[in-house]
């Protein structure tokens, strides 16, 4: 038997490749898609855009798709696009390193907004790639080109908008224009406008009550109580929604075109047409729900009510008293000789809410009592709260320089990752080396983001501090005891009053202070 010496043994090494790739080392990218209308053709374009980006990053070695943010049927001119704004917030939260979009026009057709977002995102290390224009905001030299191209996109948007409006007005003039949305009571079936039976019954009930002399507020309260969804799908009806239905000629089968118009300059705004542009009244455009006789009578009743009605806004307590049991507001009670206020729900049906009528002088006396207590003790109650919030603000202010430094370092690190990715694409850096170096950079970024989150977690207390300061200043400048109700003092410091019951009121003051007064 032959023995081998230990020094003669040669180890055999076999490499076991990793089965999982460290996705944290990849650049986290988002894609933004948008189409301007909800037509079938544009809908297909929308689908194509989303599928394109899904396929683009599926097998990428350097980038990973975090999410596709898409707004369908929204205009690039309108910067309030829901998913666009959500994407911007996610960038600030450190979830995205780069954004891809088809063109400047898809991102924004407003030069000011486009540059603002590009600079804002670049300051936190997020770049934007506009594929059509071959612009990458990570490269400083591209900003001038971005300015020129976004200006062109804006001019294109304005020109396109004018052409569309001219076409729409032409269709309105010959009666062939189709409104994009039909009001409650109607629906589209195979492109035709037909009556929606259940909704039509709601419309008839509204006109029936108005014809019988009920006001819009009473009608809206009735519909809410009956748990009938509003035209916007909400549980609670607003009086304005009822008025809009009662004044809409659509329910007698006619259509008034161009009630509103869009401004000619960006940002485009929708305005009521008060004579700036011609209007077109088309008769018998669809089936009526209400007869013309009933409609005209209701218009007369509305005009009579408006001429005699004194708005509640003339009353000091209007909109400031809320029922603590049902949540309805208190309204002026005209059935009492002495000025009084009553829960709107209680007045409609007393059994629905136990909070009844309260004399106005009760609210005044309770306010006087609360005011005099605060005038004596405000230094013990208000000043400590103010000082605590102020100290917190100072701490946050001292951390601002640190926040700025973290944001700058994060931007530099992400720029380095971007450069590494470019080197891989051009063949100057191996994929393995890229993974190693970018992983180190991502680890540092993660630590910075954690520290940034800690420093910026608390909400801004500036508004609250300002209100508390106003409250303190008021008592400092009005040290005298209140003997008679002061309307100015009430308006300055009271936001609302909650009526829990006939013996307990809760005053909500500016600055977020809540105080109870027992009658």
N, C-alpha and C positions, 0 to 999 in steps of 0.2 A: 504494500500500500504506500503510495507516494503522498507525502504531506506537503502542503504549500505554506510558505512563510507568509505572515501577515502583510509584509511589504509587497508581496507579489500580487495581491488582490487588487483588481481595478474596478471601482464602482461604476455601475451602469446607470445613467441618469436619463429619465424620460420626462419630457415637459408635458404637463397636463394643462391644456388651455382653459381659460376661465369660461364658465358656462353662462355667466350673466355679465352684461356690460354695465359699467357705472354710468348711469344716465345723468348723474349730477354733474359730470364733467362736460356734458354737452351744452351748447348754447340753447337756452329756452326761448323758443320763438312762438309768436302768435300771428295769426293771419286775420286781416279785416276785410270783409266782403260787404258790398252794398249794391242794391238796385233801387232806382228812383220811383218806380211804380209797381203796382201789384198785378199787372197784366200777365197773361200766360207767357208771352215772349220773354218778358223781363224775369218772370219766375224761373224759366228754364235757364236764363243767364245766371241767376242766383245759384241754382243747383250746380251748374258747371264750375262756378268760382269755388264753391266749397269743396267739390270733388277734386279740383286741381290741387288745392293746398294739402288735402289729405294724402294724395299720391306723391306730392313733391317731397315731403319729409319722411315718408314711410321707411325708406332704407338709408337715410342720411347718417354718416358717421360722425358728423360734427354738430348737428342740430337736432333738437327734438321738439315736436309740435305740442305746445301746452294746451292751446284751445283755439278754435275758430270763432271769432266774434262776428256776428252777421246781423245787419239791419235790413229787413225786407220792406220795401214800399216806403222808404224814408229818403229825404233829399239830402245830398251832401252839403247843401247850403245851410241846412238846419243842424247846428252844432249840439242840439239837445238829444241826439240819437241815443237811445237807452243803452244798447250794447257797446257802442263806441265809448260812452262815458264809463261804463263798467270796465272796459279794457284799460282806459287811462288810469283808473283807480288801482287796478291790478298791477300796473307798471310801478306805481308809487309804493305798493305793498311788497315790491321785490319779487313778483312772480314771473316777470317777463324780462328778457334781455334784448330782444329784437322783434320788430313788427314788420311783416310783409303785407303789402297791399298792391293791387293790380296797377293803380295809377293815382296821381295826385287828385284827379277828379273823384275817385272812389273814397279817398280819405277826407277831403274837404275842398269845396270850390270857392272858399273864401280865403284870400291871400293872407289876411291878418291871422285868422284861426290856424291856418296850415303852418305858418312860421312859428306862431306861438306854441303850438303843440310840439313841433319839431325841436325847438330850443328847450322847452320844458322837459321833454323826455330825454334829450341828450344830456341835460344837466344832472340827471340821475342815472346816467349810463345806459339808456335805452335808445337804440338806433332804429330808424325807419328805412325800409328798402322799398322804393317805388319802382316796380319792375318795368313798366312801359317806358318810363323816362330814363332808366338806368341810373337812378340817383340813390345814393346811400348816405344818410345824414351823419354817419360815423366819420365821414371824410369832410373836413372843414371846407375844402375847396368847392364842395357841391352846394353850399348854401346860396350862392349867387344864382346858380342854375335853378335851384328850388324856387327862389323868389320869382324868377322870370316865368317858369312853367306854371306855378300856382296862379300868377296873375293872368296868364292865358286861360287857365281853367276857369277862373272867376268870370272873365269876359265871355267865355263860351257859355257859362251857366246863365248869365244875364240875357244873352242873345237868344238862347234856347227858351228861356222863360217867356220872353216877349213873343216869340213865335207861337208857343203853346197857348198863351192868353189870347192872341189874335184869333187862333183857330177856335178856341172855346167861345169867344164872343160871336163869331160868325155862326156857330151852331145854335147859340142862344137866340140869335136874331131870326133864324128860320125855324126855330122850335124843335130842333133835332138833338139838342144837347141832353145827355143823360147824366143826372146828378150822381156822384160817386156813392152816396149813402142815402138810403130812404129813411124817413122818420118812423117813430113807433107807430104801429098800426098797419105797416106795409112790409113786404119782403119781395125779393127777386126770385122768380121761378123761371128757369130756362130763358133768362135775359129779360123777362117781362115783369113789370111791377104789378103785384096783386095784393089784395087785402089779406092781412094775417088775422084770422078770426078772433083769437084770444086777446091780442093786443088792441084790436079794433073795439072790443067791448070796454076796455079801459079808457080809450079815447072818448067813446060815447058817454061813459059815466062822468068824465071830467066836464064835458060840455053840458050834460044834463044838470050837474050841480051848479055850474056857473050860470046856466039859464034860470035856475031857481033862486039865484041871488047870493050863493056862497062865494066868498073871496078865495083867492089863490092859496092863502095860508091855511085856511080851513080844509080846502080840498087836498092839499099836500099832506096835512096831518092825517086825514081820513085814509088816504092811499097807503101811508106808512103804517097806520094802525091795522089795516087789512093785510099787511105783509105782501103787498104787490111790489115787485121790483121796479125801480125807476128806469128811465130810458138808458141810463148808464150802468145798469146792473147793481146799483146800490140798494141797501135796505131802506134808506131814508129818502123821501122825496123832498125836493126844494121847491119853494113857491115860484122861483124863476122858471123852473122846468114846466110847471103848470101853465104859467103865462105864455111861454114860448109855444106850447101846444095850442092854447086858445087863440093865439094871434096868427097861427100858421094857415095860410090860404090853401095849403096842400090838402087839407082834410075836406075841402069842397070840390076837389078834383082839378084845381088850377095850380099853376107854378109861377112864382115870381123869380126870374133869373137875376143874378148878380146882386144879391143882397149884401155881399161883401166883395172886396177886391184886394189884390196883392200889390204892395208897393213896388216901385220900379228898381229900387236899389237894394243891395245886400247889406244887412240881412233882410230877406223878404219878410214882411209882416202882413197878416190878414187884418183888414180894417173894415168897419161897417161902412156901407155905401150911403152917405148922407147927401147925395147929389153930385158927387165928384164924377161919376160915370153914369151912363144911361142904364136903365133897367128894362126888362122885357117881361110882360105879363102874358102868359100863355094859358088859354082856357081849355078845359076838358082834356088834359094830358094823361089822366088816369081815372080810375073809379073813385067816387067820393064816399066818405064815411059819414059826413055831416051834411045836412041840407043847408043851402045858402041862407034860408030864412033864419034858422037857428044861429048860424055863424054871425050874421049881421046883428042880430039881437044881442048876442054875447059881446060883440065889439062895442055896442052902445052902453051896455051895463059896465064894462071895464072903464070906458071913458067917464061915465058918471061917477064911478067909485073913485077914480083918480082925481077928479075935480073937487070932490068933497073930503077926501081922505087927508088927514094930517099925519105925516110920517112919524113912526115911533122914535126916530132919531132925535126928535125934539125933546124927548124925555131923558133926564140925566141917567136913570138906571137901566135904560134899554140896552139889552145885550150883555149886561153885567151880572144879572141874577140868574142862577141855574138851580134847578131842582136836584137835590141830592138823592132822591128816591128813583126818579124815572129818567133823569138826564135832560129833560126838556127845559127850555128857557121860560123865564117868568115874563109875562106881558102886562101892560096896563089894564086894570080891571075897570071898565067903564060903568059897571053896574052899581058901584058904590059912590056915595056922595063924597066921602073923604078919599083923597088919593090913595090907591091901593094897587097891589100887584098880585097876580095869581099864576100858578103853574098852568102852562098852556094845555097840557094833557088833562089836568084836573078840570079845567073849565069846559073842555070838550065832553069828557065823561068822568064824573066825580069818582066813580068806583075804580077807575084805572090808576088813580094816584091819590094818596091820602093827604099830600101837602096842598092846602087850600090857599085862601086869600090872606095876605099880610099887609097891614097898613104901611104906607111909605114912611111914616114917622118912626116906626119900629126900626127900619133899616138905618134911618138917620141917627136915632138914639144909640143904637149898637155901635155905629161908626164913631160917634163922639166918645163913647166909653173906651173903645179900643185906642183911639187916637191919644186920649189923655194918659192912658197907661204907658204907651210907647214914648210919649213926650217926657215922662219922668224916668223911664228905665231904658231908653234906647242905647245909652252908652254901655249898659250891661248886656243887652241882647244883640244889637246890630254890630257894634264895634269889634267884638271878638271874632265874629264870622268874617267880617271884612278883612281883619288882620291875618287870619288863617289863609284865606284865598290869596291875599296879596303876597304872603310869604311863599306860597306855592308858585305864584307867577314869577317871583324873583328867581327861584330855583330853576324854573324852566328857561328864563331869559339867560341865565348864566350858562345853560347847556346849549344855547343856540350855536356858539362857535364850534363846539364839539360836534353838533349835528352837521354843520356845514363841512367840517373836515371829513367826517365819515362819508358824506355824499360824494365829495370830491374823490376820495380814495376809491370808493366803490365804482365810480365812473371810469377811473383810470384802469382798474383791474378788469372791468368788462371790456374796455377798449383793447387791453392786452389779449384777452380771449378772442376777440374779433380778429386781431392781427394774426394770432396763431391759426385760426380757422382758414384765413386767406392763404397762409403759407402751405397748409395741407392741400388746399384746392389746387394750388399752383405746383405742387410736387416738391416743395423745398423742405417739408417737414413730414416725418413719418406719422402715421396714425397713432402708433404706440407712444411716441414722444409727446404728441399733442395731448393724449389722454392723461399722461403723467403731469405735464405742466398745467393744463387747464384744471385738473382736479385740485392742485395746490391753490390755484387762484380762486376756485369756487369755494374751497374750505374757508379761505380768508374772507370772501364776500359774505358767506353765511354768518360768520362771527360778527362782522360789521353790521349786518342786517338785524341781528339779534340785539345788539347794543343800540341801534337806531330805534328799534321798536320800543325798547325800554325808555329811551329819552323822550319819545314823542307820543307815548301811550295816552296820557291824560288829555282831556278835552280843554279847549281854550276857555278860560274863565273871564276873559276881558269884558264881555257883555254883562255878566252877572255882577262883576265888580263895579262897573259903571252904574248899574241900577241901584246897588246897595249904597254907593256913594251919594247918589241923588236922594235916596231915602234919608240918609244921615244928615245931608246938607239941609233938607227940608225941615227937619226937627231942630237943627241948630239955628236956622233962620226964623223959625216960628216957635219960640219957647213958651209962649203964653198958652194957658189952659183954654180949650175950646168950650165955649158955652152955648153956641148956636151952630147948627150944621153949616159947614163950609164946603160949597160945591167945588171950589178950586182945589182944596186939599183932597177931596174924594177923587177927583179926576186925576190928580197927580200921582197918587200912591196906590189906589185900588185897581186891581186888574179884574176881579170878579168876586161875587158872593155866592157861596153854596148854601142852600137852605136844606139842612138835614131834617128839621121838623119845626114846628111853630115856636119852639123854645131854644133852638140851637142854630146859630149862623156861623159860617166859616169864611173869613175874609182872606183872599189871596192878594198879597201886596206885591209890588215890583221887587225884583231881586229873589223871588222864589220863597218868600216867607208866608206861612199859613198860620192864622190865629183864629181861635174860636171865641165866640161871645155867646153867653147864655142869657136869654131874655127873661 
